[in-house]
């Protein structure tokens, strides 16, 4: 079986960026302790570093390489989502208990990014596990769904031209197959639901 080069590249980028961003965060914290400077500029830098750190942790799971036996704790996911949501347009509700397979969490995080793309004004994204089934739903003040793009998740189209902002849509069929899952999508005027 050939390696998933895109996932390996994602893992490498996230691995190489997480340390310097963490170091910047530590430096900002030290500056605020020694200078006593907690002005708006320092606060903005600190919030930006925390957001970048959360995003890289999110991307590492969503876009990085996985194996059959990798697990992720609920505490780690909740921490990542809380930091990602801070000051943003989205609120995340992770109602999945205990440790979970990284492959299933990867499916959920990529779907959450698809939901974010359909909610230009923000909204609420819920993730629930019911037995062996995962259910994600998203609601917001205005949905913007490109039907042809969303169809590619259940029925891949050879030669469909994705943009960089749509890469999560392109990855969904492969990660679902890798996790041994089948995706079902339903759309309403104000709600999106994905079950796998």
C-alpha positions as CSV (number, residue, x, y, z in Angstrom):
1,X,0.0,0.0,0.0
2,X,1.5,3.3,-1.0
3,X,1.8,6.1,1.6
4,X,-0.7,9.0,1.7
5,X,1.7,11.7,0.7
6,X,-0.8,14.6,1.3
7,X,-1.4,13.4,4.9
8,X,2.3,12.9,5.5
9,X,3.0,16.5,4.2
10,X,0.2,17.8,6.5
11,X,1.8,15.9,9.4
12,X,5.2,17.3,8.7
13,X,4.1,20.9,8.3
14,X,2.1,20.8,11.6
15,X,4.9,19.1,13.4
16,X,7.4,21.7,12.2
17,X,5.2,24.7,13.1
18,X,3.9,23.6,16.5
19,X,7.2,24.1,18.3
20,X,8.0,27.6,17.0
21,X,4.5,28.8,17.7
22,X,4.7,27.4,21.2
23,X,8.0,29.2,21.7
24,X,6.4,32.5,20.6
25,X,3.6,31.9,23.0
26,X,6.1,31.3,25.8
27,X,8.1,34.4,24.8
28,X,4.9,36.6,24.9
29,X,4.1,35.2,28.4
30,X,7.6,35.9,29.6
31,X,7.5,39.5,28.2
32,X,4.2,40.2,30.0
33,X,5.7,38.9,33.3
34,X,8.9,40.8,33.1
35,X,7.7,44.1,31.6
36,X,4.3,44.0,33.2
37,X,3.0,45.0,29.7
38,X,-0.6,43.6,29.3
39,X,-1.7,46.3,26.9
40,X,-4.0,45.7,23.9
41,X,-1.1,45.0,21.6
42,X,0.3,42.2,23.9
43,X,-3.2,40.8,24.3
44,X,-3.7,40.7,20.5
45,X,-0.4,38.9,20.0
46,X,-1.2,36.4,22.8
47,X,-4.6,35.7,21.3
48,X,-3.2,35.3,17.8
49,X,-0.6,32.8,19.0
50,X,-3.2,30.8,20.9
51,X,-5.5,30.7,17.9
52,X,-2.6,29.7,15.6
53,X,-1.6,26.9,18.0
54,X,-5.2,25.6,18.2
55,X,-5.5,25.7,14.4
56,X,-2.3,23.7,13.9
57,X,-3.4,21.1,16.5
58,X,-6.8,20.9,14.6
59,X,-5.1,20.6,11.2
60,X,-2.6,18.0,12.5
61,X,-5.6,15.7,13.3
62,X,-7.7,16.6,10.3
63,X,-5.0,16.6,7.6
64,X,-2.2,14.5,9.2
65,X,-1.4,10.8,8.7
66,X,-3.3,8.2,10.8
67,X,-2.9,4.6,11.7
68,X,-5.4,2.0,12.9
69,X,-4.5,2.1,16.5
70,X,-4.2,5.9,17.1
71,X,-6.6,7.2,19.7
72,X,-7.4,10.8,20.8
73,X,-8.9,11.8,24.2
74,X,-12.0,13.8,24.6
75,X,-10.1,16.3,26.7
76,X,-7.7,17.0,23.8
77,X,-10.5,17.6,21.2
78,X,-12.5,19.8,23.6
79,X,-9.4,21.8,24.3
80,X,-8.6,22.3,20.6
81,X,-12.2,23.3,19.8
82,X,-12.5,25.7,22.7
83,X,-9.3,27.5,21.7
84,X,-10.3,27.5,18.0
85,X,-13.7,29.0,18.9
86,X,-12.4,31.8,21.1
87,X,-13.3,35.1,19.5
88,X,-14.6,33.4,16.4
89,X,-17.9,33.0,14.6
90,X,-18.5,29.3,15.5
91,X,-19.5,27.5,18.7
92,X,-18.6,23.8,18.8
93,X,-20.4,21.2,20.9
94,X,-18.4,17.9,21.2
95,X,-20.8,15.4,22.7
96,X,-18.6,12.4,22.2
97,X,-17.5,10.6,25.3
98,X,-14.1,9.0,26.0
99,X,-11.2,8.2,23.8
100,X,-11.9,7.8,20.1
101,X,-10.2,6.5,17.0
102,X,-8.2,9.2,15.3
103,X,-9.6,8.2,12.0
104,X,-13.2,8.8,13.2
105,X,-12.2,12.2,14.8
106,X,-10.5,13.1,11.5
107,X,-13.7,12.4,9.6
108,X,-15.6,14.7,12.1
109,X,-13.1,17.5,12.0
110,X,-13.0,17.6,8.2
111,X,-16.9,17.6,8.1
112,X,-16.9,20.5,10.6
113,X,-14.7,22.5,8.2
114,X,-17.2,21.7,5.4
115,X,-20.0,23.0,7.7
116,X,-17.9,26.2,8.4
117,X,-17.6,26.8,4.7
118,X,-21.4,26.7,4.4
119,X,-22.0,29.1,7.3
120,X,-20.5,32.5,6.2
121,X,-22.0,34.3,9.2
122,X,-21.0,31.6,11.7
123,X,-23.2,29.3,13.7
124,X,-23.3,26.3,16.0
125,X,-21.8,22.9,15.1
126,X,-22.8,19.8,17.1
127,X,-21.0,16.4,17.1
128,X,-22.8,13.5,18.8
129,X,-22.0,9.9,19.0
130,X,-25.0,7.5,19.2
131,X,-23.8,4.0,19.6
132,X,-21.5,3.3,16.7
133,X,-22.9,6.2,14.6
134,X,-21.7,9.8,14.5
135,X,-24.0,12.6,13.8
136,X,-22.9,16.2,13.0
137,X,-25.3,19.1,12.6
138,X,-24.8,22.8,11.9
139,X,-27.2,25.7,12.2
140,X,-26.6,29.4,11.5
141,X,-28.3,32.6,10.4
142,X,-27.6,31.9,6.7
143,X,-26.6,28.8,4.9
144,X,-24.6,29.0,1.6
145,X,-24.3,25.5,0.1
146,X,-22.8,24.8,-3.3
147,X,-24.8,21.7,-4.3
148,X,-22.3,20.4,-6.8
149,X,-19.4,20.7,-4.3
150,X,-21.4,19.0,-1.5
151,X,-22.4,16.2,-3.9
152,X,-18.7,15.3,-4.4
153,X,-18.5,14.1,-0.8
154,X,-20.9,11.2,-1.5
155,X,-20.4,10.8,-5.2
156,X,-16.8,11.8,-6.1
157,X,-16.6,13.5,-9.5
158,X,-13.4,12.7,-11.6
159,X,-11.8,16.0,-12.6
160,X,-13.8,18.2,-10.3
161,X,-11.7,21.4,-9.7
162,X,-11.4,22.1,-6.0
163,X,-9.9,25.3,-4.7
164,X,-7.5,25.4,-1.7
165,X,-10.4,26.5,0.5
166,X,-12.3,23.3,-0.5
167,X,-9.7,20.7,0.1
168,X,-11.7,19.2,3.0
169,X,-14.4,18.3,0.6
170,X,-12.0,16.5,-1.7
171,X,-10.6,14.5,1.2
172,X,-13.9,13.3,2.7
173,X,-14.5,10.3,0.4
174,X,-11.0,8.9,1.1
175,X,-11.0,9.4,4.8
176,X,-14.5,7.9,5.1
177,X,-13.4,4.8,3.2
178,X,-10.2,4.6,5.3
179,X,-12.4,4.6,8.4
180,X,-14.8,2.1,7.0
181,X,-17.7,4.5,7.0
182,X,-20.4,5.7,4.6
183,X,-21.5,9.3,4.7
184,X,-25.1,10.4,4.5
185,X,-25.9,14.2,4.2
186,X,-29.2,16.0,4.6
187,X,-29.8,19.7,4.1
188,X,-32.5,22.1,5.1
189,X,-32.9,25.8,4.6
190,X,-31.3,26.5,8.0
191,X,-29.6,23.2,9.0
192,X,-27.0,20.7,7.7
193,X,-26.7,17.1,9.0
194,X,-24.0,14.5,8.3
195,X,-24.2,11.0,9.6
196,X,-21.4,8.4,9.3
